[in-house]
Amino acid sequence: MNLTEIIESRRDQHLAELCEFLRIPSVSAKSEHKPDIERGARWVADRLQSAGFKTVQVIPTSLHPLVYAESLEVPGKPTILFYGHYDVQPAEPLDLWTSPAFEPTVRNGNLYGRGTADDKGQVHIHLKAFESLRDVNGKLPINVKVLIEGEEEVGSPHFEAIAAKYAPLLQADGCLWEGSGFDKADRPILSLGTKGLLYVQLDVQAMNVDAHSGTASFLLATRPGPCQLAYTGWPCAHSWFLRRSHHSQRSRTRRHRCSDRYGRTADGGLWSQRVC
């Protein structure tokens, strides 16, 4: 059988395995689900071994473990790192569920259950794809590394330390994480370069005296220090500065100066030539 025939012939089996995975309430945000988290990690590790990965590790952290596996059987071919997570969000509020969150149910051709779309369904698709490709070809066509964590839904607090400690294991030519859907023509969407977070803290030093609400919006801070009570006739208070800084993120230019409405930047070049 070819790849498509193998996948279709195992459809019911794959669905049953996915439902088994979904029944594990691996809620990372609640300490009472710690045993379920560990069970989820073990479930992923066992399925990776069943898919033919000879190297499979459950790596502990001070919170929840992550699972790593690799298949490096084709020298000279690219190495792709597949990322995913087996933890899920809490199911509350429970009264909004038509069927229990951890009892996967098929309705109108759709599968409902916590983690179906984020992220157990996608993880399971990868596992079954690896297994099916190996059954057809005897091995995977490229080198594959897999990293499935258990803390994504709580902000991955230990991921940075793990990535630093196991940096050689995570080296790859590319990383794939599924987060898209299908377009109107039912074609899968491939998005590139969209991952990552940027945290920014804006500190604006404003007035150090009380002001009447009728004039407070017109008080201008002329430098990053104690505010001078300068009536300008224009709303240039710190609240408006923050508003303009936030609005400047909509700029279509790659780089611009974060300045006030008169083109002035903060002393010391704090905002000069920064990406806002």
N, C-alpha and C positions, 0 to 999 in steps of 0.2 A: 504493500500500500504506500501511496505517497503521503506527504505531510498533511494535506487537507483531509484525506480519507482517514488517517489515523486520528486526527483531532475530532472529526465528526463521529467516528465510531465510539469514542470515549466520552461523548458529550454528557451522558447521564452520570458517569463515574466522576467526571470533573465537577459537575454541579453538586454532587453529594459531598465531595471533599471540600468544596468551597463552603457549603453550609456547615460542615463540621468545624471549619476554621472560624466562621462567623459566630458560632455558638459560644466561643471562648470569650468571656467578658473582660478582655484585656484593657481595662480602663487605667491609663497610666496616672491619672490625676488623683486617684483614690487609693489610700494605703491598704484598704481591705481587699483590694483586687491584686495585691502583690502575688499570691499564688497563681492567679489567672494570667498575669503577665509572664511569669516564668513558664507556665504551660504553653502560652502562645509562642514564646521563643523556642521552646523545645519542639513544638509542632513544625515551625518553619525549618529548623535544623534537620529534622527527620525527613521532611519532603525534599530538601536539597540533596540529602544523601540518596534518596530514592530516585532523584533526577540524574544521578551519576556523578555528582561532585565528590571527589575523593578527599578534598580538604574542606572540612566544615568545622567552625569554631563557634561556641557560645561565649562571648566576651563579657565578663561581668563589669558593672560600674557600681558606684555607691547607691544607685537608685535602681535602674532596670537594665537588663542585659541587652546586647545587640548580637546579631548573628552575622558571621562572615563566612563566605565560601569562595572557592576559586577553582577554575578549570583552565589550565594553561597547557594545552595539548597541541597547539599549532604554532610552532615558532615562526616568526616572520609575519604573522598576522596581527592585526590591531587587537588591543585589549580594551574592552569596554566595561566600565563599572556600573552596575545596576543598583540604584538606591531605592529604598522603600521603608515603610514602617508597619509594624504589626499592632501597635497600640491604637486605641480609639478614644473618642470623646465620651464622656458620661451620657447616658441615655435620657436623663431628665431634660424637660418635663415629660414624665411617662404618659400623661393623659393625652399627649398629642400624637401618640403612636396608634395607628390602626391595628397593628399586630405587635406583639412584644419585640423589643429591640434586638434581643439576642435569640430570637426564634425566627430564623430567616424564612420568609414566606414569598411564594410566587403569586403575583396577581396581575392579570392581563399581560402576561409575557414578561413582566419585570420582577426582579428579585429585590425584596425589601428587607433590610436589617442593618444594624449599626456596623459600619466598616465596609459595607458592600462597595461603596464608591470611594472611600477614603480610609484606609488604603489597602484593605485586605483583598478586595477584588482584583486590583492591579497587581499586587504581589503574587497572587495565585495564578494569574495569567502568565506572568514570567516563569513561574515554576513549571507550569504545564508546557509552556513553549520550549524550555530547556529540555524537558523530559522527552517531548515529541521529536524535537530535532535530533537528539542523540539516538532515539530508536530508529529513525529513518537513515541517518548517515553514519552511525557508529560513534560519532563525536560531534562536538559543536563546531561550526564553521569558523569561529573566531575564538580568541581567548576571552574568558568571562570571569569577572569578579562580582560578587554580590554582597551588599551590605544592607541589612534590614534591622532597623533600630526600634527601640521600645519606648522612646521618650519624645517623639516628635510632637505629640499633642500637648506637651508641657514645656515646649520651647527648647528641647534638646540640650539641657544644661551641661551634659558631660561629653557632648559630641566633639567639641573643640579639643579637649584633652585627649580623647581617644584617637582623633585624627592625627594629632601630633605624635602620640606614642607609637601608633601603627602606620606612620606615613609610608614606609616602603610597601606595605600591603595594599595601600589604596592608590598607588601609582597606576595610571591608566592613560590611554589615548583620548578617552572621552567618558562622560558620565551621562547616564540616561535615567530620568525620573519621569514617570507618567503623570501628567497633570492636565492634559487636554481632553477634548471630546471629539465630536464629529461635526462637520459643517452641514449646510442644508442639503448637499448632494450625498450625504452619508459617507463622506470621506474622512479618514482620521486626520486630525490637525496636528502638525508638528511645529512646536514653538522652540526657538533657540535663544539662549542667553537671557532668560527671564528670571532666573533664581537668584536669591541673595536678599539680604536685608540691610538697610542703612538706618542707624539710629542717630538722631540729631537732637541736641539740646540747645535751645536758644535762651540766653540769659540777657534780659534787658533791664538796665538800671534806670529807674524812673524817679519820680518825685519823692522827697523825704519829708514833705509836709502835707497836711490835709488841704484839699481844695474843694470848692463848691461844685456840685455836679453840673451846674450850668456852664462852668468855664473849664472844667477839668480836661475836656477833650481838646481844648485849644492850647494847652500848656506844652511847650516844646522843650525837650531835653536836647541841649545843643552839643553835649559831649557825654561820653560814658562816665558820668560822675553825678554829684548832687544836681538835681534839676533846677535850672533857672526859671523863674516865673516870667516867661516871656509870652505876652499875648500876641499871637501872630495872625489871627483871623483864619488860619487853616488848621484842620484837624491833624496834627502831627504828633500826637501823644504816643506812648509806647504801644498802646493797643493797636493803633493804626500802623505802626512800624511792623509789628508782628503780622498784621493782616497782609501788608504788602509783601513781606518776606515769604509768607505762605503762598500768596498769589503768584510770586515770581517763579515758583516751581513749574508753572504752566508754560514758561518761556520755551520757544522752539529752538533757541540757540543753545549750543552746547555749553558755553561759558558766558557768564555775565556778572556784573557787579551788583551785589545786594546793597542798594542805597535807598536814601529817602527820596521824596518826590522832587527834591532839588538836585539830585545826583550826588549828594554827599555820602561818604562812607564813614564808618566808625573810625576813631583814632587808632593808630597802630596797624591799620590795614586788616582789621579783623575779618571784614567781609570782602575785602578787595581780592578779585580774581579767584573767588571760591565758587564752587558749584553749589547752588542753593537747593 
